[in-house]
Amino acid sequence: MVVTSVSQTTTVSVVTPKRRSHDLVVVANRLPVRRSRDVSGERWTTSPGGLVAALRPVLENRKSAAWVGWTGSTEEPPPAWKHEGMLLKPVALSRSDIALFYEGFANGTLWPLYHDAVRTPEYHRTWWDSYVAVNKRFAHAAAEVAAQGATVWIHDYQLQLVPAMLREQRPDLRIGFFLHIPFPPSELFVRIPWRRQIVEALLAADFIGFQASLGAHNFRRAASQVTECSTRGGVITFRDHTTRIASFPVGIDVGRIDTILADPLTGERARQIRESLGSPDVVMLGVDRLDYTKGIEVRLGAYRELLAEHRLSVENVVMMQIAEPSRSNVTGYAEIRESVEQIVGDINGNFATMGRPAVHYLHQGQPLEELVALYTAADVMLVTPLRDGMNLVAKEYVASRVNNDGVLVLSEFAGAAHELQEALLVNPHDVEGLKTMIERATLLDPDDVRRRMKRMRRVVRRNDAERWATAFIEALEAV
Ligand code: G6P
């Protein structure tokens, strides 16, 4: 085996895994790396995403850890390789798997259904068949690398059948599952034709974690409705197997944000950003994946009305909206892009003055360093999803406000609202209420701002990603 490490980058170095030798196996739709190529060949770089940062401490503590996931492309991946001391075991997805499993069942059926059906979910038998086939592939890959009695931690809605498929092949394993998105009210969940298969498959896990107690509650109700299980508090028994369920709100990597903030370049960049916006009194910011659950048009619409009613003025307020491209082939995503861009054009057409746009819009992802500079530059952060499992942007903004200033306007339908009660909480469906809150955010008394931010910072710093991952693994291994 040859492994060349360059900071967080590894060149491809195929290894033949010693079969079944890993005591912790993470199974997630995506591997925690991205592929790039340069003159020296192919490279895999750690993805900026939150999950890998959250899991790093628990992975590093293990003798031998592995991560099973998809590379994000249809290119043939190497069989398995080592990256930052952990084995990466790729699962290949064909074009047809991407269309039917990823864009289809995962993001055309489950994603909208689990987000309170804010878009109509589609039910297609071919999508379901592909979901079953791909979940089997993930289960098989995990079974191949897990040591006898190992702990396996499966993540998110794309892989809900893996617990049962893995249990069947490897009854010796301890299996945990964490749902990063909401679990919907059972009245909505029972619409899905494969509701019983999904619940039964999840109940093969020893432990299931949800972002909020509401998700755990909804799941317990759905389980009682669609299977012959018995429930007692956080324990569900089905066919002699017991599953514990609990809420485990996910945190962010506060240490990484602290490191970025400690770099003088971050402060310098934040000053540059404010200057390039024309040094307004108030900078308002939105940062989202371009997804219809995020309430981006609602927020822009409220801003437009506030400008039209002269309750805000481009003389002293500027808005920035970062919208990271996402799932562009899935129904609903092209439409949301079109509608966001139409509102942005309309706002600027009506309210901008020469050289001074009312809203700056970037349809581009940004590295965390740039996001932290943006959070530092923003007086008001607008996080207004119609439904969101957690929303880590809200927590990242709070973690970036070292001077205890800055106002967070937060949707009550984001999981983060349970912990960040000192935010200005809004119902994003109530346009008048949202407008009042945005206006209030620009007028809040500085002492009130500091008091709120101080409390929120305590919560975000205490329940960080490391604590979340460690607590989950401890709870799973204590079962
Ligand atoms: C959400 C989901 C993740 C998913 C991410 C990005 O946060 O909970 O499972 O990986 O969105 O979406 P994508 O479809 O690009 O993986």
Boltz pocket constraint, residues with backbone or C-beta under 6 A from the ligand:
constraints:
  - pocket:
      binder: B
      contacts: [[A, 29], [A, 30], [A, 156], [A, 157], [A, 180], [A, 181], [A, 326], [A, 327]]
      max_distance: 6.0
